[in-house]
Amino acid sequence: MSAPTSTASAAAQEIAQLLTTPEPLPAELGWRTQSLSKGAAGVALLHIERAHSGEGSWQTAHSWVTAAARDGVSAADDANLLFGAPALAFVLRAAEADGTVRYGPARTGVEKSVTALTHRRVDLAHARIDRGELPAFGEYDLLHGLTGLGAHLLQHAAGNDALGRVLTYLVRLTQPLRADDETLPGWWVFHDPQVKQSDAFRGGHGNFGIAHGIAGPLALLAQARRRGVTVDGHDEALHMISAWLDTWRQHADSGPWWPQWITRDQLRTGRPGQSGPGRPSWCYGTPGLARAQQLAAIATTDIARQQMAEHALVGCLSDPDQLGRITGISLCHGWAGLYQTVWRVGRDACTPEVSVHVPVLADRLIQQCRAGLGEDIGLLEGTTGLALALHTAAHTTPPVSGWDSWLLIN
């Protein structure tokens, strides 16, 4: 093991040791146990990945899995990839990624709940479209909506008819809707980016990011096509979303970039309110959007689009001003998410310059540990996500558990 990888391994181990034993939560925070983003379910993923690689114990992993299910598991209509039955199902599948059945009966029961939940949510989504109403993030996006449920099903139940229904719904989502005598993209949400009503976002907004916007459905449709799972209109939907991103692609000295979102007024004028590239994050920035478009290009054998997406990422990574906007450790919008995304892009890239940046970003991850860790232990915005990215940096092969598939970057 080289010096940088051994340092990354030591840093990941240091964080894992701090998270050896689940701590009891006060009653008002009990919901966090079944949270992939904030609680025990997410920490379980770290210990599962370490156990798969022989660097951690299955006993520790099991203690966190048990903690995740201790206070019950929600299969209500608001359950999603990051919370409740889908989150636990994702964790249990990750534990069995090496082919060893560890949670068979429990996993089977949870996954039945996920399938039933997915069918209910697809029915609700189609009914909303039939009424001609605009959606909310929670209907379709990756973190709370059907794209997230589809991401789990694609990895672990590709033959499930619930996955086919999610993909068919996403194809329908790309069809335009009429609202207030205007034609809008089918994914145009009625609220602002904070899921509220505000004067700055009268008439809602169109979101581009992979976490809440149309890049998430694009990535899922692309991943499905790469695995040979398609539905009627699949390619047309891929091309429609890609064309939308082409329309709104902007150009800076550093290379192409995309806005985080646009308002109704900006849609009418064809000009975003954002003046330049933002923070290079997984959730909203060029890295996540570049990966989604790279995946779509690979799925449709579009070499020109793949090169464009990779060029956009290289330009972003070569721009000190953009990198200077990252101030945190997180997978969502910090160094961990940037590293993991670039690492995945580099494995598929036809542009060799992408991989040049991987060791540089690994050094930045290690620097984050040396600068001190915060109190947030979560997967999405805390130290668990950083530890998992460090674990990737310490190895030359992909994560055994496939933990980063919930980010839709693999």
N, C-alpha and C positions, 0 to 999 in steps of 0.2 A: 504494500500500500504506500503510495507516494505521500510526501509531507502534507500537501493541501488536503488530500482525501482523509488522511489519518487525523488531521486537525478537525475536519468537518465531522468525522465519526465521533471524536471525543466530545465535541460540542453537543451533538445530538444525544449522546449518552448522558451528559451532564443534565440536560433538560429532562430526559426520561427519568433520571433518578429523583428529580424533584417532584415527579408526578407518579411515584410508585404506588401510593395508597390513596384511594378515593376518600375524600373528606365528606362527612355528612353535610347536607345543605339545610338551611332554615326552611320552614314549610312554604313560605312565600316564593322561594326559588326552586321548589321541588321539580318544576317543569324542566329545569335545565338538565336533569339527569338524562332525559331522552332526546337531548339536543345534540345534533352532529356538529353544529357550529359553535356552541358555547359550553357544552357540558361533557358528561361522562362518555357519551357515544363517540364523540370526536377524539377524546383522549384514548379510548379503546383502540382506535385505528392506529395510533402511534405504536402502542405496545404490540398489536397484532403484526404490524410490519416488522418490528424488531424481532419478534418471536420467529417469524418466517425466515429471517436471515440468520438466526442463531445468535443474535446479540441481546435478546431479551427472553423472558420466560413466559410460557403460556399461562402459568399461574397468575402472573401479574395482569396479563391481557384479560384473562377470565374474570378477575376481580372487577375490572372496569366494565366489561360487558354486563356482568351481574348488576353493577351499580346503575348502568343505563336503563335496565328494565325493572329496577327495584320498586319504583313508585307507579308502575303500570305503564302501558304503551297506548298512545292515542291512535285510533284509526278513524277519527272524525273527519268530516269533509275538508277541514283546514290542515290536516296532516300533510306533510310534504317531504321532500328529500332531506331537509335539514331537521325535521322534527317528527317524532312519533314512529309509527310502524315502518314507513319507508326508510327512515334513518337507521332503525335497528336492523331491518332486513339487509341494508347495505353493509353494515358492520359484520353481521353474521356471515354473509357471503364472502367478505374479505378474509375472514378467519378460515374459510374453507377453500381459499384460492389455490392451495397446493394439492387439492384433490382429497384431502383428509376430511371426513365428515366429523365435525365437532359439535354441531348444534342442530342436527337433522330435524328432529320433531319440532323443536321450537321455531326453527327457520321456516319449515313448511307452514306452520300455523300463521306466522307473521306475514309470509308472502301471500297467503290466501287473502289476508286482510288488505294487502297492498293492491292486489289485483281487483278486488271488489271496489276499493277506493278509487282506483284509476277509472274503472267503468263509470262510476257515479260522476266523477269530475268531468269526464268526456261528455257525458249526457248533458250536464249543466252547461258546458261550454257551447255545445251545438245549439242548445235551446237559446242561449244568449245571442248567438249569431243569427238564428232564425228570427229573433225579435228586432234585429237590426241595431243592436246596442253596441257601444264600444266596450272593450274589455278593461280589466284591471291587471296589474302585474301578477297578482296572485292566481290568475287563471292560467297563464301560459308560460311564465318565466322559468328560469332554471332553479332559482333558490326557493321559490314557493309554489310554482305551478306545474303544469303538465310536462314541460320540457324536462324538469328535474325527475319526475316519475319515469319518463321515457328513458332518461339516461341510466337509471338503475335497471329498468327492464331490458334495455339493449345489452347491458353487460352480463346479466344473469338469467334472463328469461326471454331470449330473442324469439322463441317460437310461440310465446304467449300472445293470444289475440288482443290482449290489452295494449301491447306495444303497437300492433298494427292500427288500432283505433287512435292512439296518440299521434302516430305519424300522419294518419288521414286527417285528423283534426288540424295538425300543423300545416298541412297542405292547404286546407280550407282557410286557415288564418292568414295566408298570404294573399287571399282575394280581397279586393278593395271593398270598403263600406261607405255608404252615404250617411253623413251626419251634418245637420245644419246647412243643408244644400251644398255641401262640399264632399268631394271624393277623397277618402283617406285610406292609407294602408290598413289592412285588417288588424294589424297589431297595435294601432294607435290607441293609447290608453286615455281614459277620460280625466285622469288626475295629474298632479305634478310629480316630479321625481321622488318626493317624500311621501307619496300616496296621500296627498292632501289637495284641497282646492285653494288656489292662490291666483291673485290678479296677474302675475307674470306668466301664468300657464292657463289662461282662459281657453277652454276648448281642449285641454289636455296636452299631450306631447307624444312625439315619436322617439323612442329610446333605441340607441344603437348597441349598448354594451352587451357582453356575454352573460352577465349576471341577471339583468332585468330586461334587456332589450332583444332585438331581433337576431343578434349574433348567436344567442343561445339556441333558438330553433335551427338556425343555419348549421351550427356545429352538430347538432343531433341528427338532422337529416343527412348530413355528409357522413357522419360516422356510421349511420345505418346503411347507407348505400355502399360504403367500403366493405361492410360485412355481408353484403348481398341481401339485405332486408329492405324491400321497397314496397311502395303502395302506388295506386293510380295518381298521376300528377306529381310524382316525387321529383323528377328532374326539372319539371317546369317550376316548381316551388324553389328549388335550389337556384335556378337561373333568375327568378324574379327577385329573390332577396339579394343575390349578387349584383344584379342591375341597380337595385336601390342603393347599395353601398357604393357602386361606381358613380352614381349620380351625385352623391354627397361627399365623395372623396375630395379632400382639400390637398393643397400642395404648399410645402414650406421648403426652406433651403435644406433642411435635414431629410426631406422625403415626404411621402404621402401620409396623411392622417385623416381621422374622421371625428366629427363632433360627438359629444356624449349624448346629446339629444337636440331636438328642434321643436319649436312651438308652431302654432297654426300660422302666425304671421311669417315666420321664417320659411314655412312650407310654401306659402303663397309667393314669396319673393325669390325663393330658390337659394337663399344665402343664410348660413348658420349664424347665430349670435356669437359663437365662440371664435375668437380671433386667431387662435393657433393651437398646436397640439397641447394636450393637458398632461396630467400625471401618467406615466407609462405603467399602468396597472393591469392586472388580469381582468378586473371587473368592468372597467369602462374605457381603458386606454388602448393604445395601438397594439400592445402585445396580445391581448385577448381577441381583438378584432382581426389581427393578422393571422392568428392561429385558426380561427373559425374559417377565414377565407382560404387559408392554405389547405385545410381539410376538405373544403368544398371543391377546390381546384384539383386535388388529388383524386377525389371521388369521381369527378367528371373528366379527368385527364386533360385539364386545361393548364398547360405549362406556362402560358403567358400570365395567367392569373396567379399561379403559384409563385412565379418570380416576382410579381408585383408585391404580393403579400410579404414575402421574405425580405424584399428590398425595403419595404416600409418598416419592418422590424429592425433591420440593420441600421437604418437611418436613425430610428428612435434610440437605439442602444449606443450610437456614436455621438449623440447630442448631449453634452454635459448639462445644458439647461433643462432638458427633459428629465434626465436622471436625478438632477438636483431637487426635483419636486417630490421625490419619494422620501418620506421621513420615518416610515414605520417598518415593522417586521412582518406584517401580516401576509397571508395568502391572498386576501381580498384585494388590498391596494398597496401592499408593501413589497419588500425585497424578496420574501419567500415566494409569493405568487409570481413575481417577475422571473425569478430563477426557474421555477418549475415549468412555467410556460415556455421560456426560451429553450430549456433542456428538451422539452417535447418537440418544439419546432425544429430544433437542430437535428433530431434523429430522423426526421422526414425530409429535411431540406435538400434542395438542389443547389442552393446558394451556400458555398462553403464558409462565407464570412459569418454566418449565424453562429456556428460552433466556436468561433474565435472568442466570442463574448462569454461563453459558459464558465470557464475558470475565473474570469474577472468577477462575474456575479457571485460565484461561490466564495470568493474572498470577501465580498461585501456581506454575505450571510454570516460568515465567521466574525466579522467586525461587529455585527449587530449583537452577537452574544457577548463580546468583550465590552461593549458599551453598557451592558446591563439589561436585564429582562424585566418586563412589566408584570403586573398582577394578573392580567388576563391569560388564563390557561387555555382558552378555546382554540378550536381548529381554524376557524375562519379568520379571526383577527388577533389571535394570541400565540403563545409559545408552542403549543402543539403543532400548529402549522409550520412554524419555523423549524422545529425539530424534524419534521417529516421532510422538508426541503433539504435540510442538512444531511439527512439520511440518504437522499437521492444523490447529493453531491459526493458522498463518501463511497458510492458504488458505481460500477460501469454498466450495470444492467438495470432494467426497469424495476420499479417496486413490485415485489411478488404479490402483494395484496391487491394491486391495482387501485390503491387508495385515491389517486388523483383523477380517477375517471369521473368523480362527481363534479370536477371542475370542467368537464367536457373538453379537455385538452388531449385526451388519448382514448 
